């Protein structure tokens, strides 16, 4: 009890310290609107560890509620018996206050935060009771939530809302660096009106984007970058996060699955380094069979530490269900962690735009996959059998299928042109290319600089108006 009390004090100190340097996040607006909705349900926030879930929730709690009850099931194991008398609100509150009489519950102005609920997924069974009771707001969160999410979902279906959170995207990074809505709106205007960026704009935004690619979006890494004005120490933090992910595998996966899961996770950089970036089980070593490792990929994807890009059966709408489950690429949802998996010089080489050899194309693809994921796009690519026809990504607007190419250089896009010109691909009318170049439009291909990727969804919405 003394140890847990000390840990609780430490958690408060950490909370206050982090609040003082809180970074604005997109979830802030969502949480405010959630609270304003009088019919809102208990909320479950999903996402990988160390992306800023707890900081954002606590910042919201501190600014919107006069009374907050915070319980961390990973650090405060004594609370994992609070359902011993049932799932009703009164029973849960009674047991919480028995354990800590200092916790108060004020009707109409209390937010209850159940954190790290992957260590106690049964708590989700209470969400129905809290929703029907209506006196208290509830937010649940946890790293690796996807691992136990099927159980959590079945225990609270119809009585909860879900929010998928990621590490910072480029727009949030711009906010950290002091750039506001007018700058983001300006980039979008350039895209929609096809007005080339000035030399100054290109220099500044390209520099900021390379900074973001090196740091990635993990708040601790971004904080170190902001504090020092350099990249000193960021690589060590990124590598520690990777080690923490592997420690989670050892904690939450069982038996031989641990080794298999870690071998898949560690293989992603080398898989992407190949010209054919399709994931190959044979590169894991030994006599590997896909059926022995399929569950490992699901595990990592559910945990939010890899992203799966599916190979389309044919480049046409709809996208969902139109893919070959045996063919896919794997990316990291945070490119900074991918760079941290390479040699120590990779950060410096990227910032100086040096030739990164086989990894350069992989990094730019990963940038795009990360940005698409954070905008809510699914990840799809296409590779025609016995042909050189291959396209990096596909997204859709209201009516069109849009092939998207990500070029490490500004070379011609043969596959992109072939897809647009071929009458057999009726859903494709134009394509988009992201490259190290200015804006342009030629032969039904729109070209944008890399730093515009984060605005693709908004650009397509404007184009459809």
N, C-alpha and C positions, 0 to 999 in steps of 0.2 A: 504493500500500500504506500509506504514511504517513497519507494522507487518510482511508482506510477505518479505520485504527487509531484516529485521532482521533474519527471518527464513532462508533466502537464505545464509546469512553470516554464520549462525550456521551450515548449511548443508556443506558449504565449509570447515569449521573447522573440522567437523566430518570426511568428506572425507579425508582430509590431515592426520588426526590422524590415521585413519584406514589404509591408504596407507602405513604409516610407519611400521605397523606390519602386512602387508599383507601376507596371507598364500597362497602358491602355490596350485592351483586347476587344475583339469583335463580339465576344460572348457578353461583354458588359451591356451592350444594347439589348441583346436577347434576354438577359436576366431581368433588366428593368421592365421590358415589355411583358415578360412572363408574370411578374408581380402585379402589373397594372391590370392584367386580364382577371376579372373577378371569378371566372370559372376555371382558373388554372389548376392543374393536377400536380401531385408530387413529381419532382423532376429527377431524372437520372442522367448524369453527365459522364459520357464514356470517352476514353482516350488513353494513350500510352502514358507511362510514368514520366514525370519531370517536364511536362509540357505547359504547366501553369494552372492546372485545374483548381487545386486547393487555394492558391493565391487569388485567383479570380473570384471564387465563391466567397472567400473571406472578405475580400474588398467589397463585394456586393453586399454582404451581410452587414458590414460595418457602416456602410453609407445608407442602407435602406431600412434597418431594423434597430430598435432600441434594445432588444433582447435576443441573444444568440446562444444556442446550445450546440456545442461542437463535440462530436465523439469520433475518435479514430480507432477503428477496430483492429488495426495492425499494431498500434502502439499501446492501446489500453484494453488488454485482453479481458479485464474484469467485466466489461460490458457485453461480452459474448454470451451472457446468460439472461439478458433482459427480456427474452421471450419465454422464460420458463413458466410464466403464469398465463400465457396466451398472447394473442396478437392484437387485442383491442387497445386503443389509445391509452385508456386509464391504467391498464396493467403495465404497459411499457413505461409510461411516465412514472408510475409508482416505483418500479424497479430502478430506473435511472436515478431518481432522487434518493432512493435508499443507498445506492452506491456513492452518490455525491449530493448531499443535501444543499450544496451551494448552487446547483443548477435550478434555475427558475423557469417556469412556463407561464408566459403572459398571453392570455387569449387575444388573438387579433394582431399581435405585434411580436411574434416569436418565430425565428427561423431555426429549424432543427437541421443540422448538417451531420449526416452519417457518411463518414469518409472511410476509404479503403474497404468498401463493402465486399470486395472479392474474398476477404477473410471471414465474412459472415453474411453470405448471400441470403440467408433466411430472413434477414431484416426486411427484405423487399415484400415479404408476406404482409407486413403491417401497412403498406402504402394504401391499400383499399380502405382500411379503417381510418387512416389519417385524412384521406380524401372525403369520406362520408362524414367524418367528425367536423372538419372544416375550421377548427380553431387555430391550427398551427400550420405554417408552411414547412415543407420538407424538401431538401435537396440531398440526393445520394451521389456519391462519386467513388472512383477507385481506379487504380492502375490495373491493367490486365483484366478489366471488367468483362471483356468479351469471352474469357475462358469459362466463366460461370453464367454467361448471360442467358442461355437457354432456360436455366433454372430460375433466374431472377425474373425473366420475362413472363414465364408461366405463372409465377407467384403474384404478379401484379398487372396482368394484361387488362387493359381498359381503364386502369386507374393511375396511370403514370404518363409522363411525356419524356422523350429522349432527346439528348443533344450530343452530337459527335464533335469533340474538340480535337484540335491538332496543335502542333507547335506553331509559332508565329509564321504568318505568311509575309510576303514582301511589303504589303501595305502596312501591316502592323509594325514592321521594321522601319518603314519610312516615318511612322508616327514617333517611334523611339528617337529617331535622328532629327526630329523637329519639323518634319514636313507634314503639311496638313491637307485638308480636303481639297483646297484649291489646286494643289500640285497633282493630286490623283485625278481630279476632274480635268486638268489640263492635259494629262497624258491620254485620257480617254477621248478628249476632243481631237487630239492629233490623230488618233486611230480612226475615229468615225468620219472625220473630214479629210483624211489622207493628206494632212499637212505635215511635211517633213519636219523633224526636230532640228533645231539649230545646233551648231557645233557645241555650244556651251551646254545645252540640254543633254545632248548625247554623252558628252564627257561626264557630267554630273551623275546622270541616272545610270550609266554603265558602271561608273565607279561604285555607286551605292549598291547596285545589284551584285557586283562581284564581292563586295563586303558581305552582303547577305548570304551569298552562296558559300562563302568560307565559314561564316559563323553558324549558318543554319538558323533555325528558329527556336532553339531551346532557350528559355528565358535566362537561365544561369550563364550560358555562353554569351548571350547578347549583353547581359549585365556586365560581364567581365570586359567585353569589347568597349562598352560605353565608359566604364570606370577608368580604363587605361588609355582609351583613344587609340588602341592598337589591337593586335591579335595575340599579345603575350598572355599565355596561360589558357587560351581558349582550347587549344588542342588537348591539353591535359584534362579539362572538364569534359570534352566530348568523349574522350577515351574512357573516362570513368563512367559516363552514362552508358556506354556500350557494355562495360563490365557489369554495371547494375542490371542491365537487361539480361545478361547471361546468368547473373545470380538469381533473377526471377525465374528463369527456366529451371534452375536447380531446386528452387523453392516450390514451384507450382506444378511442374511436370514430374512424371513418375518413371522410375526404372530406366530401361534402355531408351525410352523416348527422349530423355534429356540429351543424350549424346547425339541422337538423330536431329533433334530440333536445333541444337547449337551448330551442327555441321551445315545445315541448310542456311542458317543465319549468317555464318561466317563465309559461306561460299558466294554470297550475292555479288561482292565487288569483282571477283574473278569471273563469274558468269557474265556480268555486264561488260567486261573487258574484251570479250570475244566479238568478232565481226557479226556472227549470228548470236544474238543475245538471248535467244530462247533458252529457258532453263533446262538443263540436262542433268538428270539424276546420275548418269555415269561419271560426271565430274566430281561427285562426292567421294569417289574412291571405292574400291572393292566391288563386289558383285551386287550392286544396288538395284532394287526393283522399285518401280514407281509406287506400287500399292503399299509398300512398307513405309513410304515417306509422305504420302498424300496428306495424312493427318497432321504431320509436322508443319506443313505449309499452312494448313487451316489454323493450327494453333498460333503460329506467328502472326498470321493475318488478323485473327481475332484479338490478339494482344496489341495490335496496332503498331508493330515494329517492322513490318514489311507491307508492301502494297503489291497486289497481283494484277498484272495487265494481261487480259485474255486475247487470244488470237481469233479473229472473226472467221467464221466459215466462208462468208462471202460479204463483200463491202456493200451492204444494203441495210435499210431499216426493217424492223427494229433492231436495236443493239442487244438488249437483254435476251438471253437465251440463244443468240445467234453466234455462238463461239464453240470452239473445240476445247473441252475441259483438259485434254492431255497436252495442250500447247499454251505456254504462257511465259511471260517475263516477270521477274521479281525486281522491285525497286525498294529503296529505303524512303520512308515518308519524310525524312529530313536529310537533305543533301549534305549538310555539314557533317553528319555522322558517317556518310559514305566517304567523304574526303578524309575524315579522321581514321578510316580503316586503311588508307593508303600510306605511303611512306611520309616521313616528316616534311619533306620538301614540297609535297603536293599543294599545300596551302599557298606557299610562296609562289609556286609556278602558276597557279590559277590566277592569283592577283596580278601577276605580271603578264598574264595571257601567253605564257610560254607553251610550247608543245608538250602536252601531257601524254603523248603517245597513244596507246590503245585506250587509255581511260578518258580522253577528252570527249569523245562522242558519248560515252557512258554517262559522264557527268551532266552534259547538256540534256540528255534524255531524262535523267533523274530529276533535273530542275523542273522540266515540263510535267513529268508525272506527279511530282509533289504539288505543283501549282494547280493542276487539274483536280487532283484529289481534294485539295482545300477549297476549291470552288464548288464541289459537289458533283463533278463529272465522274462517270465510270471510266475505267482504263481499258482501252481496246486498241489492238493493232491488227495488221493484216500482212500475211506472207503467202503469196501464191505458190503452190507446189510446182516444182520443176520450172521455175521462172525467177527472174531477178526482180519482179514486181513486189515491192514491200513498202509499207507505210508505217511510220512511227506510232501515230495515234489517230483516233477518230472521235469526234464529238458531234452532237446534233443540235440543230436549232429546231424551231417549231416544225418545219417541213423538210429540211435538208440534212443530208449526211455530209459532214465536212472533214476531209482528210487534213491532218495537221503534221507538218514535217518540222523537225528540229535539227538544224544544221550547225555543226561545229565550225563551219566556214560558210561562205556565201556562194557556194557552187550551185550549178543548175539542179533542178529537182525533177529528174526523169520520171520517177514513179508517180510523183504528184501530178505531173502533166498528163501521164498516161491514164490515170484514173479519171481526170476531168474530161479528157477527149473521148474516152471510150463510151459509146452509146449503150453498152450493156450495163453500165453502172448508172442507172437512171436517177438514183437519189443524190448523186454527186453533181453539183453545178459549179462549184468553185472550191479552191483550197486555200490553206493558210500556211505560211512558212515563218518560223521564228529563226533569226540568224543574227550574226554580228554585222548589222547593216542598219540603214535608215529605213523609213517607210517607203513602200512602193506598191505598184499594181501593174502586173504584166500577164497577159494570157490567162486571165481568170485566177491568178494567184496573188493573194494579198501578202505582202512581206512586212513583218514588224520586228523591231529590236527585241532581244531576249527579255528586257525588263518590262515589256508589255504583257507577258504571259498571264500575270495575275488578274488582268482585266478582261480576259477572253470572254467570260460568261456575260459580263455587262456589255461588251462590244456586240456580241451576237444578239442580245436583247434589243439594242438600239437598231441594229441592222434589220430586224424583223418588224420594226414599227412602221 
